[in-house]
Amino acid sequence: MILLVYVISVLIALMAAFIGSLVGLGGGVILIPSMLFLHYYSDAFAWATPQVIVGISLITMVFTAFSSAAAYYRNNRINIRIGLLFLTGSIPGGIIGSWLNQFINTDYFSLYFGLLMIAMSFLFLMKRKEPVKDSSSRQKTPFLSIFLISLIIGIISGLFGIGGGSIIVPAMILLLGFSVHTAAATSMFVIFFISIMSAGTHIILGHVVWEYVIFFIAGAWIGGTLGAKVNQLVKSNILEWILRLLLIIIGIRLIIEGLL
């Protein structure tokens, strides 16, 4: 039975990392619901409490983001300047959002935010300006606008406890005109640094069962690398449809949480 648990852990992490790396969302949207399902319906996963699942998800995301970002970097997909600027806004924004969380009933906000995610998925149907295809493009960068966008993203992420990738990628595509390939790559670069900070907090709080984490890390490393490679082979319109579907899934999940 324990061997089966290890195998399932690797497979879940691999699938979550593959999908997360493919479109730049990180993978938590797949891993967390899957582990919660197993926790409630299988005695073999009784150890996977919600706190432990979040801790494992964040550690897994570190390796997902690192492996995929490394692959994207080798292929010059990451816009380093924009990625660093997103970090300067999203990190303090996350702190502010986490602080605001204690004053706001986030149950109702989860409902509204879920609707927002679904609405964002349909925005991809709108005609947009020609995307920036070259990640190293030297065109004029609206630094203040990007900082403000990333600050808002960080606040929302900290407030709702939702991964930043589900907002970063659409923002880069819809507001900055990035191609979906560059947006996904740059998002994984940003997520890597954010997830290190978040994972460190959960390690300190003791929300990590190390006996199982090593198997999630193995799956995440393989899945993250494969997702980044497949991203380069898939056409942008197909990636946008995959991203739109995942945003709808995230939205439905948040709406259900808000209604319960």
Helices and strands as residue ranges (DSSP letters): H 2-23, H 28-41, G 43-45, H 50-74, H 80-100, G 101-103, H 106-123, H 143-160, H 165-174, H 180-204, H 210-231, H 236-259
